[in-house]
Amino acid sequence: MKQKSKHEMDDELRPEYDLKKLLKSGVRGKYAEQYKAGTNLVLLAPDVAKAFPDEESVNEALRLVIQLSKIRKKIKVRTT
């Protein structure tokens, strides 16, 4: 039995799908900017992540922070 070389793939692609041709014309990062525009992911530190069981609790806490910052700004405006 002939042993396969390192370069031969063990996949089930049809012969007409020549990856060498297909991968030459590809553009790296073609849709990266569009992807970034549609996402807003934030990685939480492990200790912070433990405090929030799900995304809704994170959103609720952040909304509270926003409200508190607005109140603080109003107080600063009144005292100056």
N, C-alpha and C positions, 0 to 999 in steps of 0.2 A: 504494500500500500504506500502510495506517495505521500510524503509528509508536507503539510502546507507551510509556506514561508511566512515570516512575520508580517509581511505586507498584505497578505490575503486576508480578507475579512470573513468572519463567520456570520454573515447575514443572509437574509432571504430577498435581497433586492433583485429586481428584474435586470437582465443584462443591458437593456436599453437605458437604464439609469446609470450613466457613467459619472460617478462622483468627482472624478478628476476634472471633467468638463464643467459640471454644475458648480463646484466650489471655486473655480477660478474667477468667475464673473460676479461673485458675491461682494457686497459692500459691508464692511464691518461697521456696526453701529448705525445703520441706515435709519432705523426708527427710534433710536435712543432718546432724542429730544421729545418726540411725541409721547413716548412712554413716561418720561419724567413729568411731563405736563399733566398727565392723567393720574398720577399717583402722589400720595403724600404720606409716606411711611416714615415712622420714627422708631428707632430702636431704644427701648427703655433699659435702664440699668437693672440688673437682677433684683436688687433690693426694692426698687420702685415697682417693678413688675409684680412682685409678691403682694403688694398692697392693693392691686387692682385685679379682680378675677376675670374681667372681660372688658371689651372695648367701650361698652356703654358707661361703665363706671369711670373709665379714664375721661371720656367726653364730659360726663357730669362734673367731675372734679375740675377740669379745665374751664368749663363754663362758669363755675363758681369763682375761679381765679380771675376770669375776665370781669365779672361783676364787681369783685372786690377792688380791682385796679381802677375801674370807672368811679367807684365811690371815693377812692383815695384821691383821684385827680380832682373830683368836685370839692373835696375838703381843702386841698391845696389852693385851689382857685379862690375859695371864700376867705382863707386866712391871709392871703397876700394882698 
